[in-house]
Amino acid sequence: MIVCGDDALAHRLAGELHGVYGERVTLLVPARPDAPRTPAARTGRALALFGRVTAAVTRTTATPGAGAPARATGAAGATAPAGGDADGGEPMGALQVVESAEADDRALVDAGVERAAALALVHEDDETNIRAALTARRLNPRLRLVIRLYNRKLGQHLETLLDQAAAVAEPGLDPEKLDAATTVLSDVDTAAPGLAAAAVAGTSKVVQAGGLLLHAVERTPAVGEAPDPGRCTLALLSATAGDPAGCEGSERSGEEGPRLLPDDRTVAAATGRASVTLEAVTPAGPVLPTGRFGGSGLPVASLFSRRLRWSLGGAAAAVLALALASTFTTGDHPLHAAYLTLLDIFAIGDPAVGEPTSRQVLQILAGFVGLLLLPVIVAALLEGLGTFRTATTLRRPPRGLSGHVVLLGLGKVGTRVLTRLRRMGIPVVCVESDPEARGIAVARRLRVPTVIGDVTEEGVLEAARIHRAHALLALTSVDITNLEAALSARSVTPDLRVVLRLYDDDFATAVYRTLRTAHPEALTRSRSVSHLAAPAFAGAMMGRQVLGAVPVERRVLLFAAVDVADHPLLEARTVADAFRPGAWRVIALDRSGTSYGAYGVPYGTGAAPRGQDWRLAPERVLGPGDRVIVAATRRGLAELLGRGGARVRAEERDAPDNSVRTGAG
């Protein structure tokens, strides 16, 4: 497996492949232009960060020759792995670091792209990833490509192009394998649902996983009671959730941490622990186009103020009353009476000389209504003109705004989260220090109130109406800035819900414990974009499309589509027998036979799958023609795909009853 990049996602992805799946990983890192040819400094930094991420993933101490690679400098700035097997080959899970100024032909060949099974291009720059993908496809048409792109439309076109190039270069290639030949993913699209849900969803979660909507609810049982074992329980939350001194559950929390995919016996014994249960699985449906004056355009209701709308309504009621009075007094047809009333209001009708007294009185009253209507019409014209003139400017937060979400940072992640929140109808106020940031144009188009200023300065959060906000989403790329914003917001509103984007797990745990101890009644959550996105990228590199990743505190639960045919862990087994507590669980049956492509969009028509069955009977037998949706942990998915690594194979050897078996996926 080859991973190209040098940011948090690249190192987490390499750690995922190395620590969870037990793969041989080559990490291709870019060299600084001013760096010397010897790669000691840059490679040492890459190895140090990689080792920290791997330790966090595996929770074990690396042993020489297996987890901690030696730095033996090779060609093109490569470090050869330490140790070897009896035959002199590379050990299982070895790491090789290659340093190059760019991912060109020479760098990819030095990294072994011609012999590699998969290549992940996770540079932050889309153009760099596209250029490297085209080069890699030319060097190895059978290579499985996983590309990180922010541009959705370009990603879908690129995926089709690269698959067609593979088919042309290898005419005998199985067409079914092309579904996994090229996968285009976006880390921010993968992480945005979890970030948005942590801020606004509370105990309810609607997670989009490919063409499915997974409706999950966080339930807290009564004191002294356990969660209902009859429900489809996806996870048990930390036992320390109600303890201000406890820490948010991670993979290092042991028995006190969250329990993913527990069995009914574990659920029944979890007295007092909150749970996340699956309530429904429904098709997501196609995304409907937005109308011209729809959600992302100019709201029609904002053309006129509420006071002006009441004035226009009163004038219309007066016209209707005069028309009805004219009909009753003169006996005219209602339409003719309304026509004469409008002529009198606009002073273009003939004087009612010689006509009945009632007609003359109504004409005078209509004239007074016309005088009152004139300033209302002028005010409507001025307000409408002012609204259109300010449509291209950023709105200021209204004075009476309350119950909104304050979104800090409008970069790649913040922009995607903003779009998702507005699609859910959640009121948002954005705070951004850079007037030229990527998300400023999106906020202007969506008519979202935005404050331009540094959040560390006084008055910026107050301008965003933080004292009446429902939650704070701190999504800048700087951990310290996010922490400072959270502390400032909590000093104003102690019970404010806070969601922080933090990379370092140790730092996130320390921040979480401190904030919850200081504010035990408030909700605090910490999330990492690379932590949420890495499992989806790793699953795509293993040849299966991971539909989505759901955060459970500091852990991740994956949803994937798996074919039952020729799978020893699924085929000819009942749903109950196929359930492996703590590893995977079959939650739905996909009868559409749809293959998923970029961003979870089905291949072909782009429509959602036509039907899924869930609440499967425990005695239902899975047949070779079934395609199931499974919820799995990272290690469970690795074992389910038959690439569980050294640890899974050790369990397989040591299991006396052969209860742990690894299939071919």
N, C-alpha and C positions, 0 to 999 in steps of 0.2 A: 504494500500500500504506500502511495506517495502522497504527501500533503505539501502543498505550496502555499506559503504565507508566513507571516511573522507577527501576527497579532494574537489576541486572546483566543479567538475562535480556532486558529490554526493549532495552537498548543493544546487546547482542550480536546480538539478532534484527534490529534495524535495520541494524546493520553487515553482517549476513549478506545481507539483501535488497539493500542498497546496493552492497556490494563484490563479491559473488559473482554475484547475479542481475541487477545493473544496473538495479534498479527505482527509480522515484520514490517516496520514502518521506516520510511525514508522521509525526513523532514527537509524540504528545500526552502532555505531562508534567503532573503535578499541581502546582499552586501552593501554597505555604505559606499558611495562613490569615492570618498576620501580614505577608505580603509585600505591597509596594505594587503598584499596578495595572501599572506598567511591568515588563515581564518580563526586564529586562536581566540581573539576578543569576542567577535560576533558569535562564533559557534559556542563558546563558553556560556554566553548569555542565553542562547537558545536552549542549550542543554540544562542550564540551571532552572529556567522557567518550565521546561518540559518535565524535568524531574519533580518539581513541586506539583504540577498538575497531575502527573502520573501517581504520585503519592496520595493525592486527594481522591483520585478515582479508585485506586486499588486498595487503599487503607492498609497496605502492608509495607514492610521494609524491604527495599530492593536488595537482591543478592547479586554479587559480582557475576557478570556474564549473562544475567537474565533481565534485570530491571534497570541497572545503572550502567550505561554503555561507557566504555573507555574512549578517550579522545585520541585516536590514532589518525593522524592527518593523511588523507589519501589524495587522489586526483581531484582537481577542480574544487579544492577546499572541502573534501569529504572526510568524515570521521568513520573509520571502520568499527564495527561492533566488536566488543570484547568477548573472549571465550569462543567456544565452538563445541560441536558434538563430536562423537567418536570418529565420524567420517570426515572431519574437517570442515563441515558445512556450518552455516550460520545457525545460531541457536534460535529456539522458538521465541518470538516476541522481541527480536533484536532491534536496535535503533541505529539508524545511520543518518547523519546530518550532512547535507550538501549545501555549500554556500555559493551563490552566483549573483552577479549584478542584476540579471533578469532571467526569466524562465524561457530561454531560447532553446534552439536545437541541442547545442552542446550540453547545457545544464540538464535538460531532460534526459538525454542519453546517459550522462554521468549518473543520474539518479536511478537509471534502470527502467525507463519508461517502456522500452521494447519488451521487457519481461514482466512488467507489473500487471497486477490484476485490476487495479483501480487507481485513479488519480483524482485528488480533490484540489481545486483551485479556489482558494478562499482569500485572495488579496482583497483589500477594500476597494480597489479601483476596478470598475467593470471592464474597462478597455484592456487592462493587463490580463485579466482572466480570459477574455475572449481570444486575445492573440495567442495565449498559451494553449487554449483548448483547440484551436485550429491546428497548431503545430503538433500537439500530442495526437490528435486524430490522424494526421498524416503519417506520423511515425509508427503508430500502432492502431490499426482500424478496429481491433477487437477490445481495446481498452475501455473499461467502464469509467465514464467521466461524471464527476459531481462538481458543478460550477456554482459559485456564489455570485448572484447578480441582484442588484437592487431594482433594475428596470424590469417590470413584469412582462410587458408586451415583447420587449426584445428577448427576454429569456425564453418565451414560448417559441418564437421564430428560430432562435439559435438551437434549441433542442431538436426541432424538426430538421434543421439543416445538417447538424452533426450526425444524426441517425441516418439521413439519406446518404451522407458521405461514407459512413461505415458500410452501408448496403452496397454502394457502388464499388468500394475498394475490395469487399469480400462478398462476391455474389452468392456464395454458398452459405452465408451466415443465416442461422435460424431466425426468422422474423419475430418469433416470440421473445427472443433474447434482446431485441431492440428496445423493448419497453424499459429495460434497465440499463441500456447502453449509455444513455445520456440523461442526467437528471439535473435540472436547474432549480436551485433553492435560494431563498432569501432568508438570512438569519433574522432580520427584523420582522419579516412576515411570520416566521415561526414563533418568535417571542412576544409579538404584540398582543395576541389574545390573552396570554397569561398575565401580562402587565396590566392590561385594561381590566380584566376580571378581578385582579387583586385589589384594584382601587375602588370599583363601583359595584361589583356583583354581590359582595357580601357573602351570604351563605349559599347563593344560587350561582351556578356556572353553566354557561352554554358554550361548549367548545366545538369549533369546527375542525373536523378531522377528515380531510379530503372531501368527499361528497356527503358526509354525514354530519349531523348535529347531535352531539352527545350532551344530554341534559343531566347534569349532576347537581346534587344538593348537599351542602355541608350541614349535618345534623348533630345537635348537641343533646344527649339524653338527659333525663331528669337525674337528680342527685341520687347516687346509689344504684342506678340502673345501667344496663349495658345496651349497646346499639341493637337494633332489631336484626337477628341473624337471617331472617327471611328475605331481606333486601339484597340487591347486588352491590355489595360493599367493595368499593375500589381501594379504600385506604382507611386506616385508623390514624388519627392525628396524634401528635406527641402527648405522652402522659403528663408532661410538664406544661401543657398549654394554659392551665389556670394558675401556674406558679410564676409570680413575677421574677423569681431568681432563675427560672429555667431558661434553657436556650432553645431556639427554634431547631426543629429536628433536621439533621443531616445524616449522611451515611456513617458518621462517626458517633452518633448518639446512642448506639446500642439498643437495648430493650426499651429505653425511655423515648426513643425517637419514633417517627411515623412507621407504621407497618403497612406496606403496600401489598394489595391483593391477599388479604388474610382469608383463612377458611372459616366456616361457620363456628367451629369450636373456639377459635381465637377471638372471633367477634363476640361470642356469648360470654367469654371470660374478661372482656375489656370493659370492666365496670367504670362508668364515669368518663370514658374517652369519647371525644367527638369523632365522627366518621364522615367520609365522603361517599355517597351512594349514587349509583346510576339510576335515574328515573325514567329516561326514555331515549330512544335512538330513532331519529327521523331523517329523511333526506333533506339536504341543505337547500336544494332548488337553485335555479339559475339566478344570477344577479340581474335584476331589472334595470334598464337604462334610466337615468335620471332625466326628468323633464327640464324644459328650458328654465322654468321658474321653480324647479324642485329644490331638494335639500341643498345641493351645492351651489345653486344660483342665488339670485336676489330674492328674498322672501317677499311675497306680495303683501303680506300683512304689515311689513315694515314701511310701506310707502306712506301711510298716514298714521298719525298718533291716535291713541285711544280717545282722547277728547274730541279730535276732529271727526273720528268715525261716529261718535255719539251725536255730534252736531249734524252730520249728513243724514243719519238715521232719523233725527227729529224733523228735519226739513222734508224728507220723504214721507213721513207720517202726516205732516201738515198738508202736503199736496194730496195725499189719499183722502184725508178727511174732507177737504174742500171739494174734491171730485164727487165723493159720495153725497155730500150735502147738495151739490148742484143737481145730481140725479134725482134725489127725493123731492126737491122743491120745484124743479122745472119739468120733470118727467123725461129728460133727454136720455139717450142711450149712454151707458157708463163710459164707453170709449169716447164718444163725442163730448161728454161732460169733462173727462180728463183732458182732452185736447184743448177745450176752451179755458180750463183752469191753468194749463201750462202757458197758453198765450197771455193770460192776464198776469201770471207771475213774472214773465219776462217782458212785460209791457209792450207787447206787439199786437194785442187784440183791439178790436173796435170798442169805443166807449158804450156802455150799456144804457144809452139814452132812449127813453121811451119804453124800456123793458120793465118787467115786474120789479118790485122793491127787493125781493129776495135775491134776484140776480144781481142787482146793483150792489147790495151789501157784500155778496160773495166776491164780486170783482174788487171791491175795496180791500177786503181781507187778503185776497190773493196778491194785491200790490204790496201790502205790508210783508207778506211772506217772501216776496221777491226781493225787497230791501234787505231782509235779514239773511237771505241766501247768498247775496252778493259777496260779503266778506268771507263766508265759508268757502265759496268757490275759489276766491283768491288765495286763501290759506292752503287749500288743497293743492293748488298749482305750485305754490312755493315749497310746501313740504315734499311733494313728489320730486321737484327739481333738486332740492337739497339732498334727498335720499339717493338719487342717481349720481349726483356729484360726489358723494362720499362712498359710493359703492366700491371704489378702487382704493380706499384708504383703510387702515386698520381701525377697528372699533375699540373704543375704551370700555372697560367694564361698567355696566350700569350701576347706579347707586343702590338700588334695591335688590341686587343679585344675591342669591343665597342658595345653598345646597348644591353648589357646583364643584367641579374638580379643577384644581390648579395644576397645570401641566408645565413643568420646568424643563426647558430644553426642546428645541425644534430641529434637531438633527435628523438623521435617518430613522432612528428608533422613535423619537418623539413625533415625527410626522406621521408614521404609520399608526401609532397609538391614537393620535388626534383624529385621524380619519375613521378609525374604528369606533371611537367614543361618539363622534358625531353621527355615525351610522346607527348607533344604538339610541340616539336621541338624548345623550347625556350632556348637560350644559358644561362648557369648558372655558376656562380663562388661561391663556398661555403667557409664559414669561420667557423672554429670550434676550440675551445680551447683544447678539449680532443682528443688526437690521437686514443683513444680506443672507441670513441663514436659509437653508433649504426649505424649511417649513413655513417661512413667512408668507410666501405666495399661496400656499395651501390654506393658511389661516385667513388670509384676505379673501380667497375665493369662497370659503365656507362661512364667512362673516362671523368669525370667532373673535371675541374680545382679546386683545393682545397688549401686554405691557412690555415695552422695550427698556431694558435696564439690567444691571448686574444684581443678581439676587442677594449678593453679600452686602449690598448697600442698603441703608435704612430707607424705609418707605416703599420699596419695590413690592414686597409681599403684601403690604397693607393696600397698595393700589390694586392688587389682584383680589381684594376682598377676602383675604385669607381667614379673617375672623368669622366669616359666615360660610366658609367652604365645607364641603363634605369630605374631601380627601386631597392629599398632596401627592403628585407623581413626580419625583425627582429623577429625571432621565438624562442628565448630562453625562458626558464621558469621563468626568472627573469625580472620583469618589468623595474627595474632601468637600467639593462644592455641594454635592448632594447631601452630605451629612450636615454641613452648615445650614443649608436651607431647611432641613428637617428640624434641627434644633431651634432655629429662629421661628419656624411655624409653631412648634410645640410651646414656645414661650408665650405666644399670643393665644393659641387655642390648645390647651393641654390634652383634650380628648380627640384631637384631629387624627383621622386615619392617614397613615404615612406609608408610602411604598417607595423604596430606595433601589436604585440601580447600582449594585456593588459587584465588583469582580472578585475580590479576594474573599475566600470563604471564612478564613479566620477573622478578618476584619469585619465581615458581615455579621458573624456570630457575636463578636464583642459589641458591636453597635446595637444589635437586636436586644441583647441582654440588658445593656445599659438603658436603652430607651424604654423597655418594658418595665424595668425596675423603677425608673423615675415616673412613668405614666402607666400604671397597671391597668387602667380602665380603657386605654386607647389601643387601637389595632396598629401593629407595626409589621411590615413585610419587607424582606430584602430579596431582590431578584438579580440574576446575571443573564444578560442576553446570550453570551457564549455558552453558559451552562444550560440554557433552555434549547439552544439551537444545535449544539454538538451532537446529541443523540440522533436527531433527524439526519444530519449529514453522515454520521457513521453508519446508520442503517441503510442509507442510499448507496454507500460504498460497498456494503456487503451484498448488494444486489437485490434488495427489497425496498419498496417505497414505504417509508414510515409516514403515516398519514398526519400525525400530530404528536405533540409533546405537552403534557399537562403537568404543571408544577404542583407538588404536594410539599408545602413548606420548602425546605432546601433540597428536596429530592425530585425526581422526574419520573412520570409514568407515561409510557409510550403506547401509541395505538398504531397497529400495522395490519395490512391485509396479507393473508397467507393462504396459499393453495393447499388443500388437504391431500391431493393426489400424491402417492408415493412418499408420504411423510409419516415415518414410524411413530411419531409422538402424537399424531392427530388421526390418521386414517384408521377406520374400523374401530375407533374408540367412541365411547359415549361422551357427551359434553361433561359429565361429572368426572369421568376418568381422565379426560384431557386437561382438566384443571390442575395446575401445579401451584399450590399456595406459595406466595412470595415470589413467583417467577412469571407466570402468565395465566390468562383466563380468557376463554372464548366468550365474547359478549354479544356478538351479532353474526348473522349469516347473510352474506352478500349474494343475492341471486342474480345480479345484473351481469356478472362476468366482466365488469368494467376494469380496465387498467388505468392507473392514475399516473399523471405526468407532472409537469412543473406546477408548483404551488398547490398541489392536491387537486388539480383540474383533471377530469377524466379525459383520456385520449379520444379522439374522434370528434364527436359533436360538441363537446364542451359542456354538455348537460350533466346534471347530477344523476347518480345511479337510480335506476327505476324502482328498486325495492330492496329493503333489508328486513330480515326477521330478527327479532331479539326476544328476550325472555324464553330462550330455548329450553325445552324440557330436559332435565338432567339425564334421562334415559335415551335421548335422541342420539342416534349413531351418525357420526360424520362419515360421509361417503367420498369417493375419489372425485366426484364432480362438484364438490362444495368448495366455496371460497369464504373464509371466515375472517371476521374482524376480531383481533385479539388485543387485550390490554396486557402489557408486559413491562417488567422492569428492564433495565439495560442488560443486566446479566441474563435475565430470563430470555430476552429476545436473542441474545447471542447464542444461547443454548438451543433455542427453538429453530434458529437458522442453521444449526449444525456447525457454528464457528465459535464455540464457547471458550476456546483458549486452553491453556495448560491446566488451569484450576478445574474446569469442568471435566477434562479428561482424567484428572486425578480422582475426582469424585466417582467417575464412571468405573475406574479400575477398582476403587475401594468399596464400591457398593456390593454387598453380598447377594442381594436379591435382584441385581440388575435393574433397580428402580430408576436409575439415572441413565438415560440413553440419549445418544446424540444422533440425529437424523441428518438427511441431506438437504433439508429445507425444501 
